[in-house]
Amino acid sequence: MNPERWRQIEQLYHDALERPEGERAAFLDKSCSDADLRREVEDLLRAGAETGGKFDRPAMQPTETVEMAQARSLVGRKLLRGGGAECLEAFDDPYWIAAVYAELHELEETFRWLEKAYEDRSTQIIFLKAEPKFDPVRSDPRYAKLLERMRL
């Protein structure tokens, strides 16, 4: 997904959230230029509804990268569809997927993806110690062991 497409999905998502639930389908009928675009927006809306609003915050935070926003979208769709992590395997950097799982307090998945990031020599993993998205996992002994292996 390219950044322009993501911005389009994000804008439609926020515009749809501003409307009453009963008006969203008509809004998407008018606003979505293709079926894939509509499916992406509907997936995010459903994920928000089914997770008690966990995805009602902005789809892309002002300080996050496009990669992090894409990872959030992928994880949201995975959670929505009940699929396994194999649907995320195509994503370029496992560090960002680990960051999303950390924000969701999914410790096992966070560490599984951090291990993959470490093994794949992710260029982003050097920020692990400072990245606030990993605050929920800092007390886990696996976090300290990973930092020790990384010599951080």
C-alpha positions as CSV (number, residue, x, y, z in Angstrom):
1,M,0.0,0.0,0.0
2,N,1.4,3.3,-0.9
3,P,1.3,6.4,1.3
4,E,-1.3,8.2,-0.9
5,R,-3.6,5.2,-0.7
6,W,-3.2,5.1,3.0
7,R,-4.1,8.8,3.4
8,Q,-7.2,8.2,1.3
9,I,-8.3,5.3,3.5
10,E,-7.5,7.3,6.6
11,Q,-9.5,10.3,5.5
12,L,-12.5,8.2,4.6
13,Y,-12.3,6.3,7.9
14,H,-12.3,9.6,9.9
15,D,-15.1,11.1,7.7
16,A,-17.2,7.9,8.2
17,L,-16.6,8.0,12.0
18,E,-18.0,11.5,12.1
19,R,-21.4,10.3,10.7
20,P,-24.0,8.3,12.6
21,E,-23.6,4.6,12.1
22,G,-26.8,4.4,10.0
23,E,-25.5,6.9,7.4
24,R,-22.0,5.4,6.9
25,A,-23.0,2.9,4.2
26,A,-24.5,5.6,2.0
27,F,-21.5,7.8,2.6
28,L,-19.1,5.0,1.6
29,D,-21.3,4.4,-1.5
30,K,-20.7,7.9,-2.6
31,S,-17.1,8.3,-1.5
32,C,-15.3,5.1,-2.4
33,S,-13.9,4.9,-5.9
34,D,-13.5,1.1,-5.8
35,A,-14.5,-2.0,-3.9
36,D,-11.0,-2.5,-2.4
37,L,-11.0,1.0,-1.0
38,R,-14.4,0.5,0.6
39,R,-13.4,-2.9,2.1
40,E,-10.3,-1.3,3.7
41,V,-12.4,1.5,5.3
42,E,-15.2,-1.0,6.4
43,D,-12.6,-3.3,7.9
44,L,-11.2,-0.5,10.0
45,L,-14.7,0.6,11.1
46,R,-15.7,-3.0,12.0
47,A,-12.4,-3.4,13.9
48,G,-13.2,-0.4,16.0
49,A,-16.7,-1.6,16.7
50,E,-15.6,-5.1,17.6
51,T,-12.8,-4.1,19.8
52,G,-14.7,-1.7,21.9
53,G,-13.3,1.4,20.2
54,K,-9.6,0.4,20.3
55,F,-9.4,1.6,16.7
56,D,-11.5,4.7,17.1
57,R,-8.4,6.8,17.8
58,P,-6.9,8.2,14.6
59,A,-5.8,5.5,12.2
60,M,-2.5,7.3,11.9
61,Q,-1.0,9.2,14.8
62,P,0.7,12.5,14.0
63,T,4.1,11.1,15.1
64,E,3.9,7.7,13.5
65,T,5.3,6.7,10.2
66,V,3.4,5.4,7.2
67,E,4.9,2.0,8.0
68,M,3.5,2.0,11.5
69,A,0.0,3.1,10.2
70,Q,0.1,0.2,7.7
71,A,1.1,-2.2,10.4
72,R,-1.8,-1.0,12.6
73,S,-4.1,-1.5,9.7
74,L,-2.8,-5.0,9.0
75,V,-3.1,-6.0,12.7
76,G,-6.6,-4.6,12.9
77,R,-7.6,-6.7,9.9
78,K,-6.0,-9.7,11.4
79,L,-7.9,-9.3,14.6
80,L,-11.1,-8.6,12.8
81,R,-10.9,-11.6,10.6
82,G,-9.6,-13.9,13.3
83,G,-6.7,-14.9,11.0
84,G,-3.3,-16.0,12.1
85,A,-0.1,-13.9,11.9
86,E,0.6,-15.5,8.5
87,C,-1.5,-12.7,6.9
88,L,1.2,-10.3,8.2
89,E,4.2,-12.1,6.8
90,A,4.4,-9.9,3.7
91,F,4.9,-6.8,5.7
92,D,8.4,-5.4,5.3
93,D,9.5,-4.8,8.8
94,P,8.5,-7.0,11.8
95,Y,9.5,-4.2,14.2
96,W,6.4,-2.2,13.3
97,I,4.2,-5.2,13.8
98,A,5.7,-5.8,17.2
99,A,5.1,-2.1,18.1
100,V,1.4,-2.5,17.2
101,Y,1.0,-5.7,19.3
102,A,2.8,-3.9,22.2
103,E,0.3,-1.1,22.1
104,L,-2.5,-3.7,22.2
105,H,-0.8,-5.4,25.2
106,E,-0.4,-8.6,23.2
107,L,2.8,-9.8,24.8
108,E,3.3,-13.1,23.1
109,E,2.8,-11.7,19.7
110,T,4.9,-8.6,20.5
111,F,7.9,-10.8,21.5
112,R,7.4,-13.2,18.6
113,W,7.7,-10.2,16.2
114,L,10.5,-8.6,18.1
115,E,12.5,-11.9,17.8
116,K,11.8,-11.9,14.1
117,A,12.9,-8.2,13.9
118,Y,16.1,-9.2,15.7
119,E,16.8,-12.2,13.5
120,D,16.1,-10.2,10.4
121,R,18.4,-7.4,11.6
122,S,15.7,-4.8,11.3
123,T,17.2,-1.4,11.0
124,Q,14.4,0.0,13.2
125,I,15.1,-2.2,16.2
126,I,17.8,0.1,17.4
127,F,15.0,2.4,18.6
128,L,13.5,-0.3,20.8
129,K,14.8,1.1,24.1
130,A,13.5,4.6,23.4
131,E,10.3,3.8,21.6
132,P,7.3,4.6,23.9
133,K,5.1,2.1,22.0
134,F,7.0,-0.6,23.8
135,D,6.2,0.8,27.3
136,P,3.7,-2.0,28.0
137,V,6.3,-4.7,27.6
138,R,9.3,-3.2,29.4
139,S,8.6,-5.1,32.7
140,D,8.6,-8.5,30.9
141,P,11.9,-10.3,31.4
142,R,12.1,-11.1,27.7
143,Y,12.5,-7.4,27.0
144,A,15.6,-7.1,29.2
145,K,17.1,-10.3,27.7
146,L,16.5,-8.9,24.2
147,L,18.2,-5.6,25.0
148,E,21.1,-7.5,26.5
149,R,21.5,-9.6,23.4
150,M,21.4,-6.4,21.4
151,R,24.0,-4.8,23.8
152,L,21.7,-1.9,24.5
